Amino acid sequence: MPFYHKLGEIPRVKHTTFYKIDGKELYREELVSSKGFSGIYSNLYHHHLPSATREIKKIVIEGSKTLDDAPAVYTHCDTDKDPRGGDYIHSREKLLENSQCSISTAKVTQNSEIFYRNARAAELIFVHHGSGVLKSSYGANPFGSGDQIVIPKGTIYSMEFEDFDNNKLLIVESSSAFEIPKHFRNEYGQLNEDAPYCERDFRPPEFMEPINESGEFKLIVKMDAQYSEHILPNHPFDVVGWDGYLYPFIFNIKDYHPKVGRIHLPPPVHLLYTTNAFVLCNFVPRPFDFHEAAIPAPYFHNNVDSDEVLYYLDGDFMSRKGVSAGSLTWHPGGIPHGPQPGRTEASVGVERTDEYAFMIDTFEPLKPTKKVQECQDDNYPKSWL
C-alpha cells in the first residue's frame, strides 16, 4: 500500500522493550517484511510467540486437476455450474493456473472456525456476492459485494459471512504482491491527481480487540500445492497493536473512476494493480468515445504476450451476447479475439456502457483445469462464425 497505517498500542521505538500491564512480561514483536528486508513491512506486537505450534501434519485438500495436454482454445465457462460449496477454504475450485498465478471461484455455503494462511502467494479475493468480515492479526475488514480484498502473502486470516443465500468469490493467487502501478504515484508514493482512485478509496483494517486465549486452534497452511494443518496453542489474533505499510486492504470496484477518450482506448487505461507476472483491470459503467465516427466496441486484438481472462460481474456486456454474471472467458495469447459478429455495428452511436467486469492478463500462458472442462461452452470457439 502507498500509505502508512497504525492500530492499537505500540512502543515509541521499534525493537525495544514493550511490557505488558504487569510490567514483567514482554509483548512479542513480529516483523512481517517483503522482498527480504528491502520491501514494505509492518511490525506487530503479540501476547504470545507467533511461531508457537503444538502439532503439524500434512493434509490433502482436493482440487481440480490441471489438464496439461488440453488445447489452448477460446473458452467460456459458467462458473456457477455445479459449485462444490463449503467454507471459505474448502469451497475453492481452481479454473486456470500457471507457475505464478491461479484463478479460482468459490460458493461459500457455511462458516468455519478454521484459520488460513497462504504462505507462498498473495491473494486477491473479489466478493461477487455476499457480505461479512475478514479477520486477521491486523484487525477486521468488513466486506460486501464488489469489494476486492488484497491479503499479503503469509497472513493468517478467517472469513465470516452474514448469511448463505448467495455467496460467490473469485480468488486470484499471485507469487508476487499486488501493487499500485508506479505511474499512478508521485515520487513520494502518493497517488497522482489523474489516477483512477485515491487513498480515500482504500479501506485498511479496523481495530479489533486482541484475543488472548489459549487452547487448540486449527490453522491450514498452503505452501504452493501442499497443505498442512497446524494446531496452535494460542489464538492467532492476539495482536495488541501494529504499524507499517503491509496489511490487508479493500477496494470496491464501484469506486474505480474510469478514463474515456475521443476514440476507443486500450485495456491498460482500466488498470487496477500490477504484479511481476500479470495485471488486473476493472471495467465499470462509463461514457463511450465521443468522436463523431467512433466505434465503441473493442477492435479485434491479438496480444501475443498475454493470456486474457475476463470475469463478468453485472450489467449489459456490449461486445458479446451469451455471457452473463458469473461467466468467465479465457482467450490464450497469440490468437486474435474481439466482438461477436454484429456487435461492432450495434455499438456505433451508443453513448455509454453499463457493465462491470474484472480482467486478468497473464504474461505466462495459463492451463485449464478439469473444472473448466466440466463447465465450458463447447460452441464458444465457433461464436465468431
C-alpha positions as CSV (number, residue, x, y, z in Angstrom):
1,M,0.0,0.0,0.0
2,P,1.2,3.5,-0.6
3,F,0.4,4.9,2.9
4,Y,1.4,4.2,6.5
5,H,-1.2,2.8,8.9
6,K,-1.2,2.2,12.7
7,L,-3.7,0.5,15.0
8,G,-3.7,-0.3,18.8
9,E,-0.8,0.0,21.2
10,I,2.8,0.1,20.1
11,P,6.1,1.2,21.7
12,R,7.5,4.6,20.9
13,V,10.7,3.0,19.4
14,K,10.6,-0.3,17.5
15,H,12.8,-3.2,18.6
16,T,12.7,-2.0,22.2
17,T,11.1,-3.4,25.3
18,F,7.4,-3.3,25.4
19,Y,6.0,-4.7,28.6
20,K,2.5,-5.9,29.4
21,I,0.5,-4.2,32.1
22,D,2.2,-6.3,34.8
23,G,5.5,-4.7,33.9
24,K,7.2,-8.1,33.9
25,E,6.3,-9.9,30.7
26,L,7.1,-8.6,27.2
27,Y,4.9,-8.4,24.2
28,R,6.4,-10.3,21.3
29,E,7.4,-8.2,18.3
30,E,7.0,-9.7,14.8
31,L,8.4,-8.0,11.7
32,V,6.5,-9.0,8.6
33,S,8.6,-8.0,5.7
34,S,8.6,-8.3,1.9
35,K,11.4,-8.6,-0.6
36,G,13.8,-9.7,2.1
37,F,14.2,-6.7,4.2
38,S,14.0,-4.2,1.4
39,G,10.3,-4.0,0.6
40,I,7.3,-2.7,2.6
41,Y,6.8,-4.2,6.1
42,S,4.8,-4.0,9.3
43,N,5.7,-4.6,13.0
44,L,3.1,-6.5,15.1
45,Y,3.0,-6.9,18.8
46,H,1.6,-10.2,20.1
47,H,0.6,-11.5,23.5
48,H,2.3,-14.8,22.6
49,L,5.1,-16.2,20.4
50,P,3.8,-16.0,16.8
51,S,5.8,-19.1,16.0
52,A,4.3,-21.4,18.7
53,T,2.8,-24.6,17.2
54,R,1.7,-27.8,19.0
55,E,1.4,-30.1,16.0
56,I,1.9,-30.0,12.3
57,K,0.7,-32.7,9.9
58,K,0.3,-32.9,6.1
59,I,-3.3,-32.9,4.8
60,V,-4.9,-33.2,1.4
61,I,-7.5,-30.7,0.1
62,E,-9.0,-31.9,-3.1
63,G,-8.8,-29.6,-6.1
64,S,-9.4,-29.5,-9.8
65,K,-6.6,-31.2,-11.7
66,T,-4.7,-29.2,-14.2
67,L,-5.0,-30.5,-17.8
68,D,-1.5,-30.2,-19.2
69,D,-2.5,-31.6,-22.6
70,A,-5.7,-29.5,-23.0
71,P,-5.8,-27.4,-26.2
72,A,-5.4,-23.7,-25.9
73,V,-8.7,-22.5,-27.4
74,Y,-11.2,-19.7,-26.9
75,T,-13.0,-20.7,-23.7
76,H,-16.2,-19.6,-22.0
77,C,-17.4,-21.3,-18.8
78,D,-20.3,-20.8,-16.4
79,T,-18.6,-20.7,-13.0
80,D,-21.9,-21.1,-11.3
81,K,-22.4,-24.6,-12.7
82,D,-22.4,-27.4,-10.1
83,P,-20.4,-25.5,-7.4
84,R,-18.7,-27.5,-4.7
85,G,-19.8,-25.4,-1.7
86,G,-18.3,-25.4,1.8
87,D,-16.4,-22.9,3.9
88,Y,-14.2,-20.2,2.6
89,I,-11.3,-22.6,2.2
90,H,-12.8,-25.9,1.0
91,S,-15.3,-24.3,-1.5
92,R,-12.5,-23.1,-3.8
93,E,-12.4,-24.6,-7.3
94,K,-9.4,-23.8,-9.4
95,L,-10.1,-22.9,-13.0
96,L,-6.8,-21.7,-14.6
97,E,-3.2,-21.5,-13.4
98,N,0.4,-21.1,-14.4
99,S,3.6,-21.1,-12.3
100,Q,2.9,-17.7,-10.8
101,C,-0.8,-17.3,-10.8
102,S,-4.0,-19.2,-10.2
103,I,-7.7,-18.3,-10.6
104,S,-10.4,-19.9,-8.6
105,T,-14.1,-19.4,-7.7
106,A,-15.9,-20.3,-4.5
107,K,-19.5,-20.6,-3.5
108,V,-19.4,-20.3,0.3
109,T,-22.2,-22.2,2.0
110,Q,-21.0,-22.3,5.6
111,N,-18.8,-20.6,8.1
112,S,-15.8,-22.2,9.8
113,E,-13.6,-21.7,12.8
114,I,-10.5,-22.8,10.9
115,F,-7.9,-20.2,10.1
116,Y,-6.0,-20.0,6.8
117,R,-2.5,-18.9,5.7
118,N,-1.2,-18.8,2.1
119,A,2.5,-18.8,2.8
120,R,3.7,-18.6,-0.8
121,A,1.1,-16.4,-2.5
122,A,-0.6,-13.1,-2.0
123,E,-4.4,-13.3,-2.6
124,L,-7.0,-11.0,-4.1
125,I,-10.5,-12.1,-3.2
126,F,-13.2,-10.5,-5.3
127,V,-16.5,-10.6,-3.5
128,H,-19.0,-11.1,-6.3
129,H,-21.9,-11.7,-3.9
130,G,-22.0,-11.8,-0.1
131,S,-21.1,-9.8,3.0
132,G,-19.3,-10.4,6.2
133,V,-15.9,-9.7,7.8
134,L,-12.4,-10.8,7.1
135,K,-10.4,-11.0,10.3
136,S,-6.6,-11.2,10.6
137,S,-3.8,-10.3,13.0
138,Y,-4.1,-6.7,11.6
139,G,-7.8,-6.3,12.6
140,A,-11.2,-6.5,10.9
141,N,-12.0,-5.8,7.3
142,P,-15.8,-5.7,6.8
143,F,-16.7,-6.6,3.2
144,G,-19.6,-6.6,0.8
145,S,-20.4,-7.2,-2.9
146,G,-17.9,-5.6,-5.2
147,D,-15.1,-5.5,-2.7
148,Q,-11.7,-6.6,-3.8
149,I,-9.7,-7.8,-0.7
150,V,-5.9,-7.9,-1.0
151,I,-4.3,-10.2,1.5
152,P,-0.5,-10.1,1.8
153,K,1.5,-13.3,1.5
154,G,1.8,-15.2,4.8
155,T,-1.1,-13.5,6.5
156,I,-3.3,-15.6,8.9
157,Y,-6.9,-14.8,8.3
158,S,-10.5,-16.0,8.5
159,M,-13.7,-15.1,6.7
160,E,-17.1,-14.9,8.4
161,F,-20.2,-14.5,6.2
162,E,-23.5,-12.9,7.4
163,D,-25.7,-15.4,5.6
164,F,-25.6,-18.1,2.9
165,D,-28.2,-17.1,0.4
166,N,-25.7,-16.3,-2.4
167,N,-22.0,-16.0,-1.6
168,K,-19.7,-16.1,-4.5
169,L,-15.9,-15.3,-4.6
170,L,-13.3,-15.0,-7.3
171,I,-9.8,-15.7,-5.9
172,V,-6.6,-14.8,-7.6
173,E,-3.3,-16.1,-6.1
174,S,0.0,-14.4,-7.0
175,S,3.6,-15.4,-6.2
176,S,4.3,-11.6,-6.1
177,A,2.5,-8.8,-4.4
178,F,-0.5,-6.9,-5.8
179,E,0.9,-3.4,-6.3
180,I,-0.4,0.0,-7.3
181,P,1.2,0.9,-10.7
182,K,4.1,3.2,-10.3
183,H,2.8,5.7,-12.9
184,F,-0.3,6.2,-10.7
185,R,2.0,7.6,-7.9
186,N,4.3,10.5,-7.4
187,E,7.9,10.3,-6.1
188,Y,6.7,10.2,-2.5
189,G,4.2,7.3,-3.2
190,Q,1.1,9.5,-3.0
191,L,-1.5,8.8,-5.7
192,N,-1.5,11.3,-8.6
193,E,-4.4,13.6,-9.3
194,D,-5.0,11.7,-12.6
195,A,-5.0,8.2,-11.0
196,P,-8.3,6.3,-11.2
197,Y,-8.6,6.2,-7.4
198,C,-7.1,7.9,-4.4
199,E,-6.1,6.9,-0.8
200,R,-9.6,7.7,0.4
201,D,-10.9,4.8,-1.7
202,F,-8.9,2.1,0.1
203,R,-10.1,0.6,3.4
204,P,-7.4,-0.6,5.7
205,P,-8.2,-2.9,8.7
206,E,-10.3,-1.6,11.6
207,F,-9.1,-2.1,15.2
208,M,-10.1,-5.4,16.7
209,E,-9.6,-6.2,20.4
210,P,-6.8,-8.8,20.8
211,I,-7.9,-12.3,21.6
212,N,-5.7,-13.5,24.4
213,E,-6.9,-17.1,24.6
214,S,-5.1,-20.5,24.9
215,G,-6.4,-23.8,23.6
216,E,-6.2,-25.6,20.3
217,F,-6.7,-23.5,17.2
218,K,-6.7,-25.1,13.8
219,L,-4.7,-23.4,11.0
220,I,-4.5,-24.6,7.4
221,V,-1.2,-23.5,5.7
222,K,-0.9,-23.6,2.0
223,M,2.7,-24.0,0.6
224,D,2.3,-23.9,-3.2
225,A,0.3,-27.1,-4.0
226,Q,0.9,-28.7,-0.5
227,Y,-1.3,-28.2,2.6
228,S,-0.6,-28.8,6.2
229,E,-2.7,-28.5,9.4
230,H,-1.1,-26.6,12.3
231,I,-2.5,-26.8,15.8
232,L,-1.7,-23.5,17.6
233,P,-1.7,-23.2,21.4
234,N,-2.8,-19.6,21.3
235,H,-5.4,-17.7,19.3
236,P,-3.6,-16.1,16.3
237,F,-5.4,-12.8,16.6
238,D,-3.6,-11.8,19.8
239,V,-2.0,-8.6,18.4
240,V,-2.4,-5.5,20.7
241,G,-1.1,-3.1,18.1
242,W,0.9,-2.8,14.8
243,D,2.1,-0.2,12.3
244,G,3.5,-0.2,8.8
245,Y,2.7,-0.4,5.1
246,L,1.9,-4.2,4.8
247,Y,-1.6,-5.2,5.7
248,P,-4.9,-6.5,4.1
249,F,-6.9,-3.8,2.4
250,I,-10.1,-3.4,0.4
251,F,-11.0,-1.5,-2.7
252,N,-14.6,-1.6,-4.2
253,I,-15.0,-1.8,-8.0
254,K,-17.7,0.9,-7.8
255,D,-15.0,3.3,-6.6
256,Y,-12.9,3.0,-9.8
257,H,-13.0,6.2,-11.8
258,P,-12.7,5.2,-15.5
259,K,-11.0,7.3,-18.2
260,V,-12.7,7.9,-21.5
261,G,-11.3,9.2,-24.8
262,R,-12.3,10.6,-28.2
263,I,-11.7,7.2,-29.7
264,H,-11.5,3.7,-28.1
265,L,-8.8,3.4,-25.5
266,P,-6.9,0.1,-24.9
267,P,-7.4,-2.0,-21.8
268,P,-4.4,-0.7,-19.8
269,V,-6.5,2.5,-19.1
270,H,-8.6,0.3,-16.8
271,L,-5.6,-0.9,-14.8
272,L,-6.1,-1.7,-11.1
273,Y,-3.0,-3.5,-9.9
274,T,0.2,-4.9,-11.3
275,T,2.3,-7.9,-10.2
276,N,5.5,-9.4,-11.6
277,A,3.6,-11.8,-13.7
278,F,0.2,-10.3,-14.6
279,V,-2.0,-7.2,-14.4
280,L,-5.6,-6.7,-13.2
281,C,-8.2,-4.3,-14.6
282,N,-11.6,-3.1,-13.5
283,F,-14.3,-2.4,-16.2
284,V,-17.1,-0.2,-14.9
285,P,-20.0,1.9,-16.4
286,R,-18.7,4.8,-18.3
287,P,-19.4,7.2,-21.3
288,F,-18.3,5.8,-24.6
289,D,-15.9,7.5,-27.0
290,F,-17.0,10.9,-28.3
291,H,-15.5,11.1,-31.8
292,E,-18.4,11.5,-34.3
293,A,-17.4,8.3,-36.1
294,A,-16.2,6.3,-33.1
295,I,-16.7,2.6,-32.8
296,P,-17.2,1.9,-29.0
297,A,-16.8,-1.8,-29.3
298,P,-13.2,-3.0,-28.8
299,Y,-11.3,-3.7,-32.0
300,F,-10.0,-7.2,-32.7
301,H,-6.7,-7.7,-31.0
302,N,-4.0,-10.3,-30.8
303,N,-2.0,-9.8,-27.7
304,V,1.0,-12.1,-28.4
305,D,2.4,-11.8,-24.9
306,S,-0.6,-12.2,-22.7
307,D,-3.5,-14.6,-21.9
308,E,-6.7,-12.6,-21.3
309,V,-9.2,-13.7,-18.7
310,L,-12.5,-11.8,-18.1
311,Y,-14.8,-12.5,-15.2
312,Y,-18.3,-10.9,-15.8
313,L,-19.9,-9.4,-12.8
314,D,-23.0,-7.4,-13.7
315,G,-24.7,-5.3,-16.4
316,D,-25.1,-5.4,-20.2
317,F,-21.9,-6.7,-21.9
318,M,-21.9,-4.8,-25.1
319,S,-19.3,-6.8,-27.1
320,R,-21.0,-10.1,-26.9
321,K,-24.2,-12.0,-26.3
322,G,-24.3,-15.2,-24.3
323,V,-22.2,-14.1,-21.4
324,S,-23.8,-13.3,-18.1
325,A,-22.9,-12.6,-14.4
326,G,-20.6,-15.4,-13.4
327,S,-19.3,-16.1,-16.9
328,L,-15.5,-16.4,-17.3
329,T,-13.8,-16.2,-20.7
330,W,-10.2,-17.2,-21.4
331,H,-8.5,-16.0,-24.6
332,P,-5.0,-17.5,-25.0
333,G,-2.2,-15.2,-26.2
334,G,-1.1,-15.3,-29.8
335,I,-4.6,-15.8,-31.4
336,P,-7.0,-12.8,-32.2
337,H,-10.3,-12.2,-30.4
338,G,-12.8,-9.4,-30.3
339,P,-16.5,-8.6,-30.6
340,Q,-19.1,-11.2,-31.6
341,P,-20.5,-10.7,-35.2
342,G,-22.9,-7.8,-35.4
343,R,-21.8,-6.3,-32.0
344,T,-19.3,-3.8,-33.7
345,E,-22.1,-2.4,-35.9
346,A,-24.6,-2.3,-33.0
347,S,-22.2,-0.3,-30.8
348,V,-22.0,2.6,-33.3
349,G,-23.8,5.6,-31.9
350,V,-24.2,4.1,-28.4
351,E,-23.3,6.7,-25.8
352,R,-22.4,4.6,-22.7
353,T,-21.8,1.2,-21.3
354,D,-23.4,-0.3,-18.2
355,E,-21.1,-3.3,-17.3
356,Y,-18.9,-4.5,-14.5
357,A,-16.1,-6.9,-15.3
358,F,-12.8,-8.0,-13.8
359,M,-9.8,-8.7,-16.1
360,I,-6.6,-10.6,-15.6
361,D,-3.8,-10.5,-18.3
362,T,-1.0,-13.0,-17.6
363,F,2.4,-12.9,-19.1
364,E,2.8,-16.6,-18.9
365,P,0.4,-19.0,-20.7
366,L,-2.4,-20.4,-18.5
367,K,-3.5,-24.0,-18.3
368,P,-7.1,-25.0,-17.7
369,T,-8.3,-27.5,-15.0
370,K,-10.9,-30.2,-15.2
371,K,-13.4,-27.8,-13.7
372,V,-13.2,-25.6,-16.8
373,Q,-13.7,-28.7,-18.9
374,E,-16.9,-29.5,-16.9
375,C,-18.5,-26.1,-17.2
376,Q,-17.3,-24.8,-20.6
377,D,-19.5,-23.9,-23.5
378,D,-18.3,-26.2,-26.3
379,N,-19.7,-23.8,-29.0
380,Y,-17.9,-20.7,-27.8
381,P,-14.8,-21.2,-30.2
382,K,-17.3,-21.0,-33.1
383,S,-19.1,-17.9,-31.9
384,W,-17.4,-15.7,-34.4
385,L,-18.8,-17.6,-37.4
